[in-house]
């Protein structure tokens, strides 16, 4: 309780006492012969009223003093960059930590690595505002921290403005609701309904904005990027030893390439060999058949020649006779 309220209470009590005494004196002098009982009763009533006024004034001052201490509303946003050998595994551990802290994950993107590019993960998480520092420390233990950035935005005035507008619109809609019930004509009824619908729509929008702002204040937002370490590029070795090692690596790479090519071509080579064997067999059979045909023709020609010679001999003998 503020110290400044104590003198005010003393002054208020003094004023109340003076009023009580003055009212008692006035009641006694005005009553005259009506008796001391009436004057005493009137004095007691006046004192009771003065005490009630004093208590009400003190309560009002306490409310004013309490309202003067304003709770600041701050929105915290953070950006973290980590390096991990296994980004996807680290992302899963990060989700577990956030859920244990009472938060949740809003966005999560993961990219598994391949031969050309390493994997990565990107997450947007929400954690309770009072656990932001501990959450950042726990996340930093999951990998090598590259960058950490935390920013705070004071939105107290914005929240107060929304609260004031919501209060005013709530009062306005209540009054319009009373007027709607007491509307006497159709024109008045339609006019009040139009105003009421507009005020209610504006009130709902302000309430939604206030809820969103309260959520931003209650839950901090952290954007976390997890990358794999970049591949180290080694410089070529120099000298005879370096050249020998480079030549040996090139030879091994060439042999591996040749073996790979042979492995790819081997099924085709086997198929080509089988086709060639079949082709040779067919060709040999054709040649054997073509070599037997000329012999048979020569034999037939010899038989025909002998036959013709016998006929010529016979015709010559006949002519000699």
Residue pairs with C-beta under 8 A, 6 or more apart in sequence:
1 62
1 65
2 65
2 68
4 65
5 61
5 62
5 65
8 58
8 61
9 58
9 61
12 54
12 57
12 58
12 61
13 54
15 54
16 50
16 51
16 53
16 54
17 50
19 46
19 50
19 53
20 43
20 46
20 47
20 50
20 51
23 42
23 43
23 46
23 47
23 50
24 39
24 42
24 43
24 46
24 47
27 38
27 39
27 42
27 43
27 46
28 39
28 43
31 38
31 39
31 42
70 156
70 160
71 156
72 154
72 156
73 154
73 155
73 156
73 158
73 159
73 213
73 217
74 129
74 152
74 153
74 154
74 155
74 156
74 217
75 152
75 153
75 155
75 213
75 216
75 217
75 220
76 129
76 132
76 150
76 151
76 152
76 153
76 220
76 221
77 150
77 151
77 153
77 220
77 221
77 222
77 223
78 132
78 136
78 148
78 149
78 150
78 151
78 220
78 221
78 222
78 223
79 147
79 148
79 149
79 150
79 222
79 223
79 225
80 136
80 139
80 140
80 145
80 147
80 148
80 149
80 222
80 223
80 224
80 225
81 145
81 146
81 147
81 148
81 224
81 225
81 227
82 90
82 139
82 140
82 142
82 143
82 144
82 145
82 146
82 224
82 225
82 226
82 227
83 143
83 144
83 146
83 226
83 227
83 228
83 229
84 90
84 142
84 143
84 144
84 226
84 227
84 228
85 228
85 229
86 119
86 228
87 110
87 113
87 118
87 119
87 120
87 121
87 226
87 227
87 228
88 110
88 112
88 119
88 121
90 121
90 142
90 143
90 226
91 108
91 110
91 121
91 123
91 226
93 142
94 123
94 125
94 139
94 142
94 224
94 226
95 105
95 108
95 123
95 125
97 135
97 138
97 139
97 142
98 104
98 105
98 125
98 126
98 127
98 135
99 105
101 127
101 128
101 131
101 134
101 135
101 138
102 127
102 128
102 131
103 125
103 126
103 127
103 128
103 131
103 135
103 219
104 125
104 126
105 123
105 124
105 125
105 126
106 124
106 125
106 126
106 221
107 122
107 123
107 124
108 121
108 122
108 123
108 124
109 121
109 122
109 123
110 119
110 120
110 121
110 122
111 119
111 120
111 121
112 119
113 119
113 120
113 228
118 227
118 228
118 229
118 230
118 231
119 228
120 225
120 226
120 227
120 228
121 225
121 226
122 223
122 224
122 225
122 226
123 223
123 224
123 226
124 221
124 222
124 223
124 224
125 221
125 222
125 224
126 219
126 220
126 221
126 222
127 135
127 219
127 220
127 222
128 218
128 219
128 220
129 217
129 218
129 219
129 220
132 150
132 220
132 222
135 220
135 222
136 148
136 150
136 222
139 222
139 224
140 148
143 226
155 213
155 216
155 217
158 213
159 210
159 213
159 214
159 217
162 206
162 209
162 210
162 213
163 210
165 206
166 203
166 206
166 207
166 210
169 199
169 202
169 203
169 206
170 203
172 199
173 196
173 199
173 200
173 203
176 192
176 195
176 196
176 199
177 196
179 192
180 189
180 192
180 193
180 196
183 189
183 192
236 242
236 246
237 245
237 246
